[in-house]
Each structure stands twice: as structure tokens, then as C-alpha cells.
Amino acid sequence: MVEPAEILLAAIRELARANHELQTVLDHNAQILTDALGTLGSEHIASKVLSCREVVEGQTRSDEAMTQLFDARHRLRRALVAQALHEGVPVPLLAELLGVRPDLVQAYASALPNQAVSNPRPAS
């Protein structure tokens, strides 16, 4: 069985990787857009941008990288909530620490196995 701490560490690594990937894609797209600006005149700008395959593909890669980032953040929050509840951190405090609404923490908690929530360790 995988320990909650291992799941948490894996989620942190995944979020770091997703952040790096997004930054790489955004940097590449910024260069593509800068290059495209140099070729645009004042007429038919939208059609010229849309016909530039690199620009359109870059935006698709950005969307995919953002989705990966949000998915990684979700998995990290889920792992953090599980571990924090196991350690006895109350939901309102956990919500404050995560910068989210308590009902979001409650939603993550309700998706956990009952044992993780019903048998927390006392907070030290």
C-alpha cells in the first residue's frame, strides 16, 4: 500500500513538472507570436494569424499544458487534504491555508475513504 506522504510527494513533483511544462510552452508561444507580429500588416490580421499554423498549434499546446497544470493542482490538493485531515487539521483551517472555500475542502474530504476522515490523528 502506498503511504499518504508518498502520494503527497508525488503530487508535488507532478505539479512542479506541470508548471515547468506550461512555462516552456508559454515561452515558446510568446516567441511565435512576437515573430508573427513582425509579419502582420494592418489588413486581414485575424485571417493571417489563424492561417499561421504555428500560432494555432501553440495555443492548443498552451491549453493542454494548462489542463495538465489544473489536473496536477487538483491531485495535489486531494493529497494535501487527505494527509492534513489524517493529521487532525480542521476543515476551516485547511481551507484557509489552501486559500479555498471550506466547501471545496469538504468535497475533497467526502471523496476520501471514510477511515481517512473518521480516524484522524490528534493534532499536535
Backbone torsions as a table, in degrees:
resi	resn	phi	psi	omega
1	MET	NA	137.2	-179.6
2	VAL	-81.4	131.2	-179.5
3	GLU	-72.7	146.1	178.2
4	PRO	-55.8	-36.6	179.4
5	ALA	-64.1	-37.0	177.8
6	GLU	-66.3	-39.8	177.8
7	ILE	-63.1	-42.6	179.4
8	LEU	-62.9	-46.6	179.0
9	LEU	-62.7	-40.1	177.7
10	ALA	-64.2	-39.4	178.8
11	ALA	-65.6	-38.7	177.6
12	ILE	-64.4	-44.1	178.5
13	ARG	-62.3	-40.6	-179.8
14	GLU	-65.0	-41.2	178.8
15	LEU	-66.1	-40.3	177.4
16	ALA	-61.8	-43.1	178.2
17	ARG	-63.1	-43.1	-180.0
18	ALA	-64.8	-38.6	176.5
19	ASN	-62.6	-45.2	179.6
20	HIS	-62.2	-44.6	-179.6
21	GLU	-62.0	-43.9	179.0
22	LEU	-61.8	-45.1	179.9
23	GLN	-60.6	-41.1	178.5
24	THR	-61.5	-46.4	-179.8
25	VAL	-64.2	-44.2	-179.6
26	LEU	-63.9	-41.6	177.9
27	ASP	-61.2	-44.0	179.2
28	HIS	-63.4	-44.3	-179.8
29	ASN	-65.1	-36.9	178.0
30	ALA	-60.6	-41.2	178.9
31	GLN	-66.6	-42.0	178.8
32	ILE	-61.0	-45.0	-179.6
33	LEU	-66.4	-39.4	177.1
34	THR	-61.9	-44.0	177.7
35	ASP	-63.2	-40.7	-179.8
36	ALA	-65.0	-37.1	178.7
37	LEU	-58.6	-34.9	180.0
38	GLY	-67.6	-19.9	-177.3
39	THR	-102.0	-5.0	-175.4
40	LEU	-88.7	139.4	171.0
41	GLY	-97.2	-159.4	-179.0
42	SER	-95.6	-6.1	-178.7
43	GLU	-111.4	144.2	174.4
44	HIS	55.0	42.2	-176.7
45	ILE	-63.4	-46.4	-177.5
46	ALA	-60.5	-46.5	-178.6
47	SER	-66.2	-34.0	177.4
48	LYS	-67.2	-42.7	179.1
49	VAL	-64.4	-45.9	-178.4
50	LEU	-67.0	-26.6	178.8
51	SER	-81.8	-11.4	177.1
52	CYS	-82.2	100.7	-174.3
53	ARG	-55.5	-39.6	-178.8
54	GLU	-61.4	-38.4	-179.8
55	VAL	-65.2	-47.8	-178.5
56	VAL	-64.9	-45.2	178.7
57	GLU	-64.2	-36.5	178.4
58	GLY	-63.9	-39.2	178.4
59	GLN	-67.5	-36.3	176.6
60	THR	-64.3	-43.4	177.9
61	ARG	-63.2	-37.3	176.9
62	SER	-62.4	-45.3	178.7
63	ASP	-59.7	-43.7	179.8
64	GLU	-65.0	-41.0	179.4
65	ALA	-66.3	-38.3	177.2
66	MET	-64.2	-42.4	178.5
67	THR	-61.2	-42.8	177.9
68	GLN	-63.2	-38.7	178.4
69	LEU	-63.9	-46.4	-180.0
70	PHE	-65.3	-38.7	176.9
71	ASP	-63.1	-42.9	179.4
72	ALA	-65.2	-40.3	178.2
73	ARG	-63.0	-40.2	178.0
74	HIS	-61.6	-45.0	179.9
75	ARG	-65.7	-36.7	177.0
76	LEU	-65.7	-45.6	178.2
77	ARG	-60.0	-42.9	179.7
78	ARG	-60.5	-44.5	179.7
79	ALA	-67.6	-40.8	178.2
80	LEU	-62.6	-45.0	-179.9
81	VAL	-62.0	-45.9	-179.8
82	ALA	-59.0	-48.0	-177.9
83	GLN	-67.5	-43.7	-177.9
84	ALA	-65.1	-41.9	177.4
85	LEU	-64.9	-38.7	177.5
86	HIS	-61.6	-34.3	179.4
87	GLU	-84.3	-0.6	175.5
88	GLY	91.5	12.9	178.2
89	VAL	-72.8	126.4	-179.5
90	PRO	-68.8	149.8	-177.0
91	VAL	-55.6	-47.2	-179.1
92	PRO	-59.7	-41.0	179.0
93	LEU	-67.1	-42.2	179.3
94	LEU	-60.7	-42.9	177.8
95	ALA	-61.3	-42.8	178.9
96	GLU	-63.3	-44.2	-179.2
97	LEU	-65.2	-35.1	179.4
98	LEU	-83.1	-14.9	-178.2
99	GLY	73.2	33.0	179.8
100	VAL	-128.3	169.4	177.4
101	ARG	-72.4	147.3	178.4
102	PRO	-58.1	-32.0	-179.8
103	ASP	-66.5	-27.1	175.6
104	LEU	-70.2	-42.3	176.4
105	VAL	-61.5	-41.5	179.7
106	GLN	-62.8	-38.0	178.0
107	ALA	-64.6	-43.1	175.9
108	TYR	-62.0	-43.0	-178.4
109	ALA	-63.3	-40.0	-177.8
110	SER	-68.2	-20.4	178.1
111	ALA	-84.3	-7.6	-179.5
112	LEU	-81.5	156.1	171.5
113	PRO	-59.0	143.1	-176.4
114	ASN	-53.9	-35.4	-176.8
115	GLN	-63.1	-34.4	-178.2
116	ALA	-65.9	-31.1	-177.4
117	VAL	-95.3	-38.6	-173.2
118	SER	-80.3	-17.2	-179.8
119	ASN	-124.2	54.8	179.8
120	PRO	-70.3	153.5	172.7
121	ARG	-74.3	146.5	176.5
122	PRO	-64.8	142.0	178.0
123	ALA	-67.3	141.3	-179.5
124	SER	-94.9	NA	NA
